[in-house]
């Protein structure tokens, strides 16, 4: 499958406040790409631009040389799907209804991902009755079943424990062999371990882009997170900080160790 997603000089502002500027990149071929950066750096805004939820004030965004801004919403939806932190769902909707929303009841797609994500025992459950981990798996299965060439995920695993999150990252890595997956994440360890490329945002612009080995340098970590102290901004029952210690080693999949204190 040919995939070419190109952003050229994207700028987005609200009421004279610039949230993103000079966003230029080209992503080709199926792969897993992580968007990282400190809070307020523009990660979610960039994902929304890529998904078409926001329109850039300047610049262009093209998929396989087609300007996405000029495409009808239905055609665009066949190319790009989004899994966002907040989904508006009916309060009494069952898991199976969520999974089959875009597919016939006998579709192999949702059944495949239901089995892969261990959702079969949950199919008749009401969605709000599920744990956060179960809800995340349901929404991920629904989005994967759309089988669009490009999949965007905005902090999809923010409320999961590390074991659950690691399993879902492993699944995304497998899925990225056949589609382009772009994910925002605060989990530098897992993002660096599984993504083939990272986009590091700082103050609404691309500060660096490359392999995890290219991105996780002492300079980048210091200038992005300051003193290498990374604050966990969620409500998980974990210590408040992770101290990242960069080690200049060849294998980028083992780029860092961490101390929790």
C-alpha positions in Angstrom: 0.0 0.0 0.0 1.4 3.4 -1.0 1.2 5.9 1.8 2.5 9.5 1.6 1.3 12.0 4.1 2.8 15.4 3.6 2.3 18.6 5.8 3.8 21.8 4.4 4.1 24.9 6.4 1.0 24.3 8.5 -0.1 27.2 10.7 -3.0 27.2 13.1 -4.1 30.1 15.3 -7.2 31.1 17.4 -7.9 34.7 18.0 -4.4 35.8 17.0 -2.8 33.2 19.3 -0.6 30.9 17.2 -0.9 27.3 18.4 1.1 25.6 15.7 3.5 27.0 13.1 6.0 25.9 10.5 4.8 22.3 10.6 6.4 20.5 7.7 7.0 16.8 7.4 6.6 13.8 5.0 5.7 10.4 6.3 5.8 7.4 3.9 5.1 3.7 4.2 3.4 1.8 6.9 5.0 2.7 10.3 4.3 3.7 13.8 5.1 7.4 14.5 5.0 9.0 17.9 4.3 12.7 18.6 5.8 13.8 21.9 6.4 17.0 23.7 5.7 18.8 26.9 2.1 19.8 27.9 0.9 22.7 25.7 3.4 21.9 22.9 0.6 21.3 20.4 0.3 17.5 20.2 -3.5 17.2 20.3 -3.9 20.3 18.0 -1.7 18.6 15.4 -3.6 15.4 15.6 -6.9 17.3 15.1 -5.4 19.1 12.0 -4.3 15.8 10.6 -7.8 14.3 11.2 -9.6 17.3 9.6 -11.3 18.4 12.8 -9.4 21.7 12.6 -8.5 23.6 9.4 -5.1 25.2 9.1 -4.9 29.0 8.6 -2.0 28.5 6.3 -0.2 25.6 4.6 -1.3 22.3 3.1 -1.9 18.7 4.1 -1.8 16.0 1.4 -2.4 12.3 1.3 -0.9 10.6 -1.7 -0.7 14.1 -3.3 -4.4 14.9 -2.7 -5.1 18.0 -0.7 -7.1 16.7 2.3 -8.8 20.0 2.9 -10.5 19.9 -0.5 -11.9 16.4 -0.1 -15.5 15.6 1.0 -15.7 14.4 4.6 -16.9 10.9 3.5 -13.9 10.4 1.2 -11.5 11.7 3.8 -13.0 9.2 6.4 -12.0 6.4 4.1 -8.4 7.5 4.4 -8.0 8.6 8.0 -9.6 7.4 11.2 -9.2 9.0 14.7 -9.3 7.6 18.2 -9.6 10.5 20.6 -9.7 10.5 24.4 -13.4 11.5 24.5 -16.1 9.7 22.6 -19.7 10.7 22.7 -21.6 7.5 23.2 -25.2 6.7 24.2 -25.2 5.8 27.9 -26.8 2.4 27.4 -25.0 1.3 24.3 -23.6 -2.2 24.3 -20.1 -3.2 23.3 -21.3 -5.1 20.2 -23.2 -2.1 19.0 -20.1 0.0 19.2 -18.0 -2.5 17.3 -20.5 -3.1 14.5 -21.5 0.6 14.0 -19.7 0.7 10.6 -19.8 -2.9 9.7 -22.4 -5.6 9.0 -23.2 -7.9 12.0 -21.3 -10.8 10.3 -18.3 -8.7 9.4 -14.9 -10.4 9.9 -13.3 -7.1 10.8 -14.8 -6.4 14.2 -14.8 -10.1 15.1 -11.1 -10.3 14.3 -10.2 -7.4 16.6 -12.7 -8.5 19.3 -10.9 -11.8 19.5 -7.5 -10.2 19.3 -8.3 -7.7 22.2 -10.2 -10.3 24.2 -13.6 -8.6 23.9 -15.8 -11.6 23.2 -16.9 -11.9 26.8 -17.8 -8.2 26.9 -20.0 -8.0 23.8 -23.3 -7.8 25.7 -22.0 -5.5 28.4 -23.1 -1.9 28.6 -20.1 0.3 27.7 -20.2 2.6 30.9 -20.0 -0.6 33.1 -16.6 -1.5 31.7 -13.3 -0.6 33.4 -11.1 2.1 31.8 -8.9 -0.6 30.3 -11.8 -2.5 28.8 -13.2 0.7 27.3 -9.9 1.5 25.8 -9.7 -1.9 24.2 -13.2 -1.6 22.8 -12.6 1.8 21.2 -9.3 0.7 19.8 -10.9 -2.4 18.2 -13.6 -0.2 16.7 -11.1 2.1 15.2 -8.7 -0.6 13.9 -11.7 -2.4 12.3 -12.2 0.7 10.0 -8.9 -0.4 8.3 -8.1 3.1 7.0 -4.6 3.6 5.6 -3.9 6.2 8.3 -4.8 5.8 12.0 -4.5 8.7 14.4 -4.6 8.2 18.2 -4.6 11.0 20.7 -3.4 9.8 24.1 -5.5 6.6 23.8 -3.9 4.8 26.8 -3.7 7.7 29.3 -5.7 5.9 32.1 -4.2 2.4 31.7 -1.7 0.7 33.9 1.7 -0.1 32.4 1.0 -3.8 31.7 -2.2 -3.0 29.8 -0.5 -0.2 27.9 2.5 -2.3 26.8 0.2 -4.9 25.3 -1.7 -2.4 23.3 1.5 -0.8 22.1 2.6 -4.2 20.9 -0.6 -4.6 18.9 -0.2 -1.1 17.3 3.4 -2.1 16.3 2.0 -5.1 14.5 -0.8 -3.1 12.9 1.8 -0.5 11.7 3.2 -3.1 9.3 0.2 -2.4 7.0 -0.8 1.2 7.8 0.5 4.5 9.0 -0.2 5.0 12.7 0.4 8.3 14.4 0.0 8.5 18.1 0.5 11.2 20.8 1.8 10.0 24.1 3.3 11.2 27.4 4.9 7.8 27.9 8.4 8.4 26.6 9.6 4.9 27.5 6.9 3.0 25.5 6.8 5.5 22.7 10.5 5.3 22.2 10.5 1.6 22.4 7.8 0.9 19.9 7.8 3.8 17.4 10.1 3.9 14.4 10.0 7.7 14.2 9.2 10.5 16.7 8.1 14.0 16.1 9.2 16.2 19.0 7.1 19.4 19.4 8.2 22.4 21.3 6.1 25.7 21.6 3.9 24.7 18.7 6.7 23.8 16.2 8.6 20.7 15.3 11.8 20.9 17.4 13.2 17.6 16.1 12.1 14.6 14.0 13.8 11.2 13.6 14.4 7.9 15.2 14.2 7.5 18.9 18.0 7.4 19.0 18.0 10.8 17.2 15.4 12.4 19.5 16.4 11.2 22.9 19.6 13.1 23.3 20.7 15.0 26.4 20.2 18.3 24.6 16.6 17.5 23.4 15.5 16.2 26.8 17.0 19.1 28.7 15.5 21.7 26.4 12.1 20.1 26.2 11.5 18.9 29.8 14.1 20.8 31.8 16.6 19.1 34.0 15.3 15.8 32.6 12.5 15.8 35.2 9.3 14.6 33.5 6.1 15.2 35.3 3.2 12.8 35.0 0.1 15.0 34.4 -2.5 12.3 34.9 -4.3 10.9 37.9 -2.8 7.5 37.9 -1.6 6.2 41.3 2.1 6.5 40.5 4.9 8.7 41.8 4.9 12.2 40.5 8.1 12.2 38.5 10.3 10.0 36.4 13.9 11.0 36.1 15.2 10.2 32.6 18.8 9.3 32.3 20.0 9.3 28.7 22.6 6.8 27.7 24.4 7.2 24.3 24.0 3.6 23.1 23.5 2.1 19.7 20.2 0.3 20.3 17.5 3.0 20.4 15.1 0.4 21.8 17.0 0.6 25.1 17.7 4.3 24.9 17.0 5.2 28.6 16.7 4.0 32.1 14.5 5.7 34.7 14.3 6.3 38.4 11.0 6.9 40.1 11.1 9.0 43.2 
